[in-house]
Structure formats: structure tokens, C-alpha cells
């Protein structure tokens, strides 16, 4: 499937299913998460920032799966820790979900994650 087709499948979705590998258990762990897309990547913000368990799991085992609308992609996730880049991703979240929702659900945004879709 082309990158454009993958991005189109995720476009318009409010959340995706993120699957990570547990850093202690080694098991696959899935959870719904909010996301934004830019260029050929998906960006995620952990609800509790660098304290989020799924973020810690990604740091240990970067390969993740994202799925929605009958489409799934497995790709290596890249943590984003540079404050200006994190702020850019959070701004995209505010544009998509609303500043009040992001403020209420994301009390700490010191990191983000990039998942390439192509």
C-alpha cells in the first residue's frame, strides 16, 4: 500500500490503535491514542509525557504498530525530545482536537513520538 493510501486511511480518524512491546513482559500491548499526521509521518504525544508506560516501552523496543480504519502499519518509532519539535507536535494536536481538550488530557508534554508511514 502506498504512503498516500495509508495516510488517507488514517485521515479523518480521531484515534488509532497503538501496539507496543512491553519492556518487562515482552508482550504486545495495545491502546487507543490520539494522533496527528504531517508529511509522511504520524505523530503521537504520550498523555503523561516521558512518564507514560507506552513511551517507556517505545524507548526500549521502537518497533510499533498503528492501526485504524482497517489499515495497519508496523514501523520504528522515533522519540522526539527537542522542545521546539515537541511544541510543534503539541500545536498540531491543539489544532486537531482543541486547545481545551489537549490542556485537560495532556498535563505534561515534554516528549512526542514520530512514526513513519512510508
N, C-alpha and C positions, 0 to 999 in steps of 0.2 A: 504494500500500500504506500502511495506517495506521501511525502510530508504534508502537502496541501490537503490531501484526503484525510489524514489523521487530524490535522488542525481543524478541518471543517467538522469532523465527527465530535470534537470536544467543544466547538464553538456553540455558544448558547446554553451550555450546561452550567449549572450553579455549583456543582461539586463533582469530584471524581473519586474513585476508589483507589487509594494508595496502598500498595502492598510492599512491606519491608521485611528484612530478615532480622529476627530478634538477636540482639548481640549476646545474650546469655543462653537463650533456649535454642537458637538456630532455626526456629520455626518461622513459617510465613505468617505475618500479622497484617491484617487489612483494616483500614478505617476510612471513612469518608472525610475528605478535606476540601477546602476551597482552593481555587487556583486562578491564575491569570495566564494569558498567552501573549508572547511578543516575539516577533520574527519567527524563528523555527524552534522555539522553546516554550516550555511550561514552567511557571514559577510558583512555588509554594512558600507559605510562611507558617512556621510552627506556632500554635496558639500560645504556648508558654516559652517561645523563643528557644534559646540554646538549652533550656531545661526540659524540653519536650522529649519524651521517650523515643518517638519515631525519628526525631532528628538525631539523637544519640545513636540509634540503630543505623541510620544512613551514614554517619561518620565511620562506623565500624565496617559496614558492608554497603558500599554505594549503589549496588545494582538494585533498582526498584521496578515496580510495575505500576503503571497508571491506567485506569480503565473507566470508560463511560460510554453510554450510547452504543453498546455492542462492539466497541473498539478498545483494544488494549495494546500498550507499548511497554516493552522492557528496555531500560536504558540506565546508564550510570548517572546517578545524581551528583551534582557538584554543590557543596555548601558555599554560600555567599556570606562573607563576614565583613566586607568593606562597607563602612557605614553609608556612604553615598549610594552604593548599589542597593543595599538593603532598603534605604529610604525610597529609592525609585520603585522597587517592587511593592512596598507598602502603599505608595501613592497610586499604583495601578490597582491594588486591592480596594482602596478608598473609592476610586472611580467606578469600579465594577459593583461593589457591594454597599457603598455608602460609608461616609466617614463615621457616623454614629455606630454602625454595626462593627466596623473594624476597631473602633475605640473600645467597644464593650466586650468583644470576643478576643481581642489580641492585646492583652495588657503589656506584653513585652515583645518588642520586635528588634532584636539585636542580630538576627540571622535570617537568611532565606535559603531556598534551595532551587537550583536550576535543573530541569530535566529536558534534554534534547529530544525533539520529536522526529528528527530526520537523520 
